[in-house]
Amino acid sequence: MMQRDGKKIYSGIFRDGGAGAYAKRRFRERRKKLMDAENMLMVLTGVPYGPGQETLWTYAFVPTYQEPSLMYLTGVNQTEVILLLDPHSKESDEILFVKKKDPSKEFWDGIRFGVGDPKSVNEAKRVTGIKDVRDIDDFEAVFRDRFKRQSKKRVGTFWLEGIRNGRRTTIKSDHNWNFKQQVERMLRKWKAPKGALHNIMETHFDLRLPLDKYDVENTLKANRLTAAAFKETLGRFRELKTEYEIQGFIEGQMLMRSPYGLSFPSIIASGHNATVLHYVKNDDPVKKHEMVLLDFGVRWMTMHADISRTVPASGKYNPLQKLLYEIVLKAQLEVERQACAGRTIQELNELCWNTVNHHLKRDFLDQGGKCKLKYKERPHGVSHLIGEQEHDGDPFRNYAVQPMKPGWLISNEPGLYGEFKMKLNGKSYEQEIGIRIEDNLLITEKGCRNLSQSVPKRVAEVEKLMSGGE
């Protein structure tokens, strides 16, 4: 397997099966055997999606997997569920549709809400608080009846759309779009007037994005648990020799503290791997002179911690690492000071990267440092919304130009990525480095509250913990 600076280059996209230098021959022989056996034209395809990419809102194999809009409205975390809301009905203004109770399936997968007998229906009503629970097989008939009763023939549902490059764009690859198409087919069959279907996305996000007090407490707990896992990891860091050992340890620590799963698969990137923003393979050795970027977090209930820290593998930042790290930290602290309701994320972007670039020039370039950045001006946005999803809000981030509201939870994650060279205290340093520092800020009327304050990030704090100090 080809390497660069001791790091495996292709191990994330090419699995050689341990054959090493003989891998190409091994796979060629397999292909040849198939051709010899079948002796015909063959066409084979790979998967159309990576893990979790078929839907925008989750990752594969996580304990919380519900569509966030439905989770926000019901708390129900199981598949094949529909919610009907009918504010004009005198019969029932909300109906939860679920499948029939299936004890044999529950034997395999655990308890599920269901219908089919009074006991099961009462169970669903009692736990969810929804007083009208029906069979999902009856949804179309019930929906038709409710639609026909409406004096104004209008129906709302939820799908994802927004503006990209000045044009309205729709996400057509997820379950929300598929359901929208099903509803449209029903409406056409019932001779509904043109334009009867409306997207409730904007209204829904307006309601969902400001966190309530329970969401805030759950987010705070997720951050505190993440902080405890991080501190434990720093104390054992010198024992961990590879990216996957670090990943295994910190994820184990997080999962020991929460039954709700990780916020996302962790990024553990050492050395120049940290200049890849969405680095995922986590399979390289860690060298003592390198820094290690960790992007990690755990859930509590349906809320997330989304944290990034960059630490020295040796336990102590060298002078170049410290100088660059503190440039990023200065920008992060400035964003935290300026974030408040009424300002926009776009404004925070300008503030962040202007601050990074100002200090990079003043503290590094003007002092004789040289660098080759991996980007022009800015590598990524400084912020995204966090809520029911770890990346919440519209998928095109049109919210970035909207005035922030009290209760919004945003990330604060400046970074610096490139090749850096400088002589400090008579010694020359040259490294390819990626640095990111990320916290979670709750927007308030006059400022913000850092919910991840418990996660150490100051140089002295990090070094003390890595040396075994409390």
C-alpha positions in Angstrom: 0.0 0.0 0.0 1.5 3.3 -1.1 2.5 5.6 1.8 3.4 9.3 2.3 5.2 10.3 5.4 4.3 6.9 6.9 0.6 7.5 6.2 -1.3 5.1 4.0 -2.7 7.0 1.0 -5.3 4.7 -0.6 -6.4 2.5 2.3 -9.7 4.4 2.5 -10.7 3.8 -1.1 -8.9 0.5 -1.9 -9.0 -2.6 0.3 -6.2 -4.9 -0.8 -7.3 -7.8 1.4 -3.8 -7.9 2.9 -2.3 -8.9 -0.5 -0.1 -5.8 -0.5 2.1 -5.7 -3.6 0.2 -8.7 -5.1 -3.2 -7.0 -4.9 -3.5 -6.0 -8.5 -2.7 -9.6 -9.7 -5.1 -11.0 -7.1 -8.0 -9.0 -8.3 -7.1 -9.5 -12.0 -7.2 -13.3 -11.4 -10.6 -13.0 -9.9 -12.0 -11.0 -12.8 -10.4 -13.5 -15.3 -12.0 -16.4 -13.6 -15.4 -14.8 -13.8 -15.0 -14.0 -17.5 -13.8 -17.5 -18.2 -16.7 -19.0 -16.4 -19.5 -16.8 -17.9 -18.0 -16.1 -21.3 -20.5 -13.2 -21.9 -20.9 -9.4 -21.6 -21.4 -8.5 -18.0 -22.2 -5.2 -16.3 -21.9 -4.7 -12.5 -22.6 -1.6 -10.4 -21.4 -0.4 -7.0 -23.6 1.1 -4.3 -25.3 4.5 -5.2 -24.8 5.9 -1.7 -22.3 5.8 1.1 -23.4 5.1 4.6 -26.0 7.6 5.7 -25.9 9.5 2.4 -29.2 8.2 1.1 -30.8 10.6 3.5 -29.5 14.0 4.6 -30.3 13.7 8.2 -28.7 10.7 9.8 -25.9 8.1 9.7 -26.3 4.4 9.3 -26.9 2.2 12.4 -27.6 4.8 15.0 -30.0 4.5 17.9 -31.9 7.6 16.9 -32.9 7.4 13.2 -36.3 9.1 12.8 -37.0 11.8 10.3 -36.3 14.9 12.4 -39.5 16.7 11.5 -41.5 13.8 12.8 -39.2 13.3 15.8 -39.7 16.9 16.6 -43.5 16.6 16.4 -44.0 13.2 18.0 -40.8 11.7 19.6 -41.7 8.4 17.9 -38.5 6.7 16.8 -39.6 3.8 14.5 -40.1 3.3 10.8 -43.4 3.4 8.8 -45.2 6.2 10.8 -47.4 9.0 9.4 -48.8 11.9 11.3 -52.0 13.6 10.1 -52.8 17.1 11.5 -56.3 18.5 10.9 -56.9 21.7 12.9 -60.4 22.1 11.6 -61.7 18.7 12.7 -64.1 18.3 15.5 -63.5 14.6 15.5 -59.8 14.5 16.1 -57.2 17.1 15.1 -54.3 14.6 15.1 -53.9 11.0 14.0 -50.8 8.8 14.3 -50.7 6.0 11.8 -48.6 2.9 12.6 -48.4 -0.7 11.4 -50.1 -3.6 13.0 -48.4 -5.0 16.2 -46.1 -7.8 15.2 -44.8 -9.9 18.2 -42.6 -12.0 15.9 -40.8 -8.8 14.7 -40.6 -7.5 18.2 -38.8 -10.7 19.1 -36.0 -9.7 16.7 -36.0 -5.9 16.9 -37.7 -5.0 20.2 -40.9 -3.3 21.1 -42.8 -1.1 18.6 -46.0 0.9 18.6 -48.7 -0.9 16.7 -52.4 -1.4 16.2 -54.6 -4.5 15.8 -55.9 -4.9 19.3 -57.2 -2.5 21.9 -54.2 -3.1 24.2 -51.7 -2.2 21.6 -53.6 0.9 20.5 -54.0 2.0 24.1 -50.2 1.5 24.6 -49.5 3.9 21.7 -52.0 6.5 23.0 -50.7 6.3 26.5 -47.0 6.7 25.7 -47.3 9.3 22.9 -50.2 11.3 24.2 -51.9 11.1 20.7 -55.5 10.0 21.3 -56.2 8.8 17.8 -54.0 6.0 16.6 -54.8 4.0 13.5 -53.6 1.4 11.1 -51.2 2.9 8.4 -53.0 0.8 5.8 -56.0 3.0 6.4 -54.1 6.2 5.8 -55.1 6.9 2.3 -58.8 6.4 3.0 -58.7 8.6 6.1 -56.7 11.3 4.3 -59.2 11.3 1.4 -62.1 11.7 3.8 -60.4 14.5 5.7 -59.4 16.3 2.4 -62.9 16.1 1.0 -64.2 17.8 4.1 -61.9 20.8 3.8 -63.6 24.0 2.5 -60.3 25.2 1.2 -58.6 22.4 -0.7 -55.1 22.9 0.6 -52.7 20.3 2.0 -49.3 20.8 3.6 -46.4 18.5 3.8 -42.6 18.7 4.4 -39.9 18.5 1.8 -36.4 20.1 1.5 -35.8 22.9 -0.9 -33.9 26.2 -1.0 -31.8 28.5 -3.1 -28.5 27.4 -4.5 -26.5 29.6 -6.9 -29.5 31.9 -7.2 -31.9 29.1 -8.3 -34.6 27.3 -6.3 -33.4 23.7 -5.8 -35.2 20.7 -4.3 -33.8 17.6 -2.7 -35.3 14.7 -4.6 -33.3 11.9 -3.1 -34.9 11.4 0.3 -38.0 10.0 1.9 -39.7 13.4 2.3 -39.7 13.9 -1.5 -41.0 10.3 -2.1 -43.8 11.0 0.4 -44.6 14.3 -1.3 -44.9 12.5 -4.6 -47.3 9.9 -3.0 -49.4 12.7 -1.7 -49.5 14.4 -5.1 -50.6 11.2 -6.8 -53.5 10.9 -4.3 -54.5 14.5 -4.8 -54.5 14.1 -8.6 -56.7 11.0 -8.2 -59.2 13.0 -6.1 -59.3 15.8 -8.7 -57.7 18.3 -6.3 -57.2 21.8 -7.7 -53.8 22.7 -9.1 -51.5 24.0 -6.4 -53.3 22.3 -3.6 -50.1 21.0 -2.1 -47.9 23.4 0.0 -44.4 23.0 1.6 -44.4 23.7 5.3 -40.6 23.5 5.5 -40.0 27.2 6.4 -42.7 27.3 9.1 -41.5 24.0 10.5 -37.9 25.2 10.8 -39.0 28.5 12.3 -40.6 26.5 15.1 -38.0 23.7 15.4 -34.7 25.5 15.3 -35.0 27.6 18.5 -34.3 25.0 21.2 -36.7 24.8 24.2 -35.4 24.4 27.8 -35.4 20.6 27.5 -33.4 20.7 24.3 -30.9 23.1 25.9 -30.4 20.8 29.0 -30.0 17.8 26.8 -27.5 19.6 24.6 -25.6 20.7 27.7 -25.5 17.2 29.0 -24.3 15.8 25.7 -21.5 18.4 25.8 -20.6 17.5 29.4 -20.4 13.8 28.6 -18.3 14.6 25.5 -16.0 16.7 27.7 -15.6 13.8 30.2 -14.7 11.4 27.3 -12.2 13.9 25.9 -10.5 14.5 29.2 -10.2 10.8 29.7 -8.7 10.4 26.3 -6.2 13.1 26.8 -5.0 11.4 30.0 -4.4 8.2 28.1 -3.2 9.8 24.8 0.4 8.6 24.9 -0.8 5.0 25.1 -2.7 5.3 21.8 -0.5 4.7 18.8 -2.9 5.0 15.9 -5.9 7.0 14.7 -8.2 4.1 15.1 -7.0 3.4 18.7 -7.8 7.0 19.5 -11.1 6.7 17.8 -11.9 3.5 19.6 -11.0 4.9 23.0 -12.8 8.2 22.7 -15.9 6.7 21.1 -15.9 4.0 23.8 -15.7 6.6 26.5 -18.6 8.5 24.9 -20.8 5.4 24.4 -20.1 4.4 28.0 -21.8 7.6 29.0 -24.8 7.7 26.7 -27.2 5.1 25.3 -28.2 7.5 22.5 -25.3 7.0 20.2 -22.7 9.2 18.6 -23.6 12.5 17.0 -21.6 11.3 13.9 -18.7 9.0 13.1 -15.6 10.6 14.6 -12.8 12.2 12.6 -9.4 11.4 14.0 -6.8 12.9 11.7 -3.1 13.0 12.5 -0.4 15.1 10.7 -1.3 16.1 7.1 -4.5 13.9 7.3 -6.0 16.8 9.2 -5.9 18.9 6.1 -8.7 16.7 4.6 -11.8 18.3 6.0 -14.0 15.1 6.0 -11.2 12.6 6.7 -12.8 9.3 7.6 -10.5 6.4 7.2 -8.8 6.8 10.7 -6.3 4.0 10.0 -2.9 5.7 10.2 -0.2 5.6 12.9 0.3 8.8 14.9 3.8 10.2 15.2 5.0 12.1 18.2 5.8 15.3 16.4 2.4 15.6 14.8 -0.9 17.3 15.9 -4.1 15.3 15.9 -7.4 16.8 14.9 -10.4 15.2 16.7 -14.0 16.0 15.5 -16.4 14.1 17.8 -19.5 14.2 20.0 -22.2 12.2 21.6 -26.0 12.5 21.7 -28.2 12.9 24.7 -31.9 12.2 23.8 -32.1 13.8 20.4 -29.7 16.6 20.9 -26.0 16.6 19.9 -22.5 17.7 20.9 -20.4 18.6 17.9 -16.8 19.3 19.1 -13.5 19.7 17.4 -10.1 19.9 19.2 -6.5 19.7 17.9 -3.9 18.4 20.2 -0.2 17.6 20.1 0.6 13.8 20.0 3.6 14.4 22.2 1.5 16.1 24.9 3.1 19.5 24.3 2.6 21.9 21.4 5.9 22.9 19.7 6.4 26.6 19.1 5.0 26.5 15.6 2.0 24.4 16.5 1.2 26.7 19.5 1.5 29.9 17.4 -0.8 28.5 14.7 -3.2 27.0 17.2 -3.6 30.3 19.0 -4.3 32.1 15.8 -7.3 29.8 15.3 -8.3 30.2 19.0 -8.3 34.0 18.8 -10.7 33.8 15.9 -12.9 31.4 17.7 -13.1 33.5 20.8 -13.8 36.6 18.7 -16.8 34.9 17.1 -18.1 33.9 20.5 -17.8 37.5 21.7 -19.7 38.8 18.7 -22.5 36.1 18.3 -25.9 37.3 19.3 -29.5 37.4 18.1 -30.0 39.7 15.1 -26.6 39.1 13.6 -26.2 36.6 10.8 -24.0 33.6 10.3 -22.7 35.2 7.2 -21.5 38.1 9.3 -19.8 35.7 11.7 -18.1 34.1 8.6 -16.6 37.5 7.6 -15.5 38.2 11.2 -14.0 34.7 11.6 -11.9 34.6 8.5 -10.9 38.2 8.6 -9.6 37.5 12.1 -7.7 34.4 11.1 -6.1 36.0 8.1 -5.2 39.2 10.1 -3.4 37.2 12.8 -1.8 34.8 10.2 -0.3 37.9 8.6 0.7 39.7 11.7 1.8 36.9 13.9 3.2 34.5 11.3 4.0 35.9 7.9 5.3 39.2 9.1 7.5 37.4 11.5 9.2 35.4 8.7 6.9 32.5 8.5 6.0 30.9 5.1 2.9 28.9 4.2 1.0 27.3 1.4 -2.7 27.1 2.4 -5.0 24.4 1.1 -7.6 27.0 0.2 -8.2 30.6 -0.9 -9.3 33.1 1.8 -11.5 30.7 3.8 -11.7 26.9 3.9 -15.3 26.4 5.1 -18.1 28.1 6.9 -17.5 29.0 10.6 -20.9 27.8 11.6 -23.9 25.6 11.0 -27.1 25.1 12.9 -27.5 22.2 15.4 -30.7 20.7 16.7 -32.7 17.6 16.0 -30.0 17.1 13.4 -26.3 17.5 14.0 -26.4 19.8 10.9 -29.9 21.3 11.1 -31.9 23.7 9.1 -32.3 23.9 5.3 -29.7 21.8 3.6 -28.5 24.7 1.4 -27.8 26.9 4.5 -30.0 29.8 3.3 -30.4 30.5 7.0 -26.9 31.9 7.0 -28.3 35.3 5.7 -31.2 35.4 8.2 -30.9 37.2 11.5 -30.2 34.6 14.2 -32.9 34.1 16.8 -32.7 33.4 20.5 -32.6 29.7 21.0 -30.7 28.9 17.9 -27.7 26.6 18.5 -24.7 27.1 16.2 -21.3 25.7 15.8 -18.2 27.9 16.1 -15.4 26.2 14.2 -12.6 28.2 12.6 -9.8 26.3 11.1 -6.4 26.6 9.4 -5.0 24.0 6.9 -1.8 24.0 5.0 2.0 23.7 4.9 3.8 26.0 7.4 7.5 26.8 7.8 9.1 29.1 10.4 12.2 29.6 12.5 11.4 30.2 16.1 13.9 30.5 19.0 16.7 29.6 16.7 15.1 26.4 15.5 13.4 25.7 12.1 10.0 24.1 12.0 8.2 22.8 9.0 4.9 20.9 9.1 1.7 20.2 7.1 -0.9 21.0 9.7 -4.7 21.0 10.0 -6.2 22.8 13.0 -9.9 23.1 13.9 -11.4 24.2 17.2 -15.2 23.9 17.5 -17.7 24.7 20.2 -21.5 24.9 20.4 -23.1 28.3 21.0 -26.6 28.9 22.2 -27.8 32.3 20.8 -29.4 34.7 23.3 -30.8 38.2 22.9 -27.6 40.0 23.9 -24.9 37.4 23.2 -24.5 33.6 23.4 -23.9 30.8 25.9 -21.1 28.4 25.2 -22.6 25.0 25.9 -19.3 23.2 25.3 -17.3 25.3 27.8 -16.5 22.2 29.7 -14.4 20.8 26.8 -10.8 22.0 27.4 -9.2 24.0 24.5 -6.6 26.4 26.0 -3.1 25.3 25.4 -2.2 25.1 29.1 -5.4 23.1 29.9 -4.7 20.6 27.1 -1.0 20.1 28.0 -1.8 19.7 31.6 -4.4 16.9 31.0 -2.0 15.2 28.5 0.7 15.2 31.2 -1.5 13.4 33.6 -2.6 16.5 35.5 -6.2 17.2 36.6 
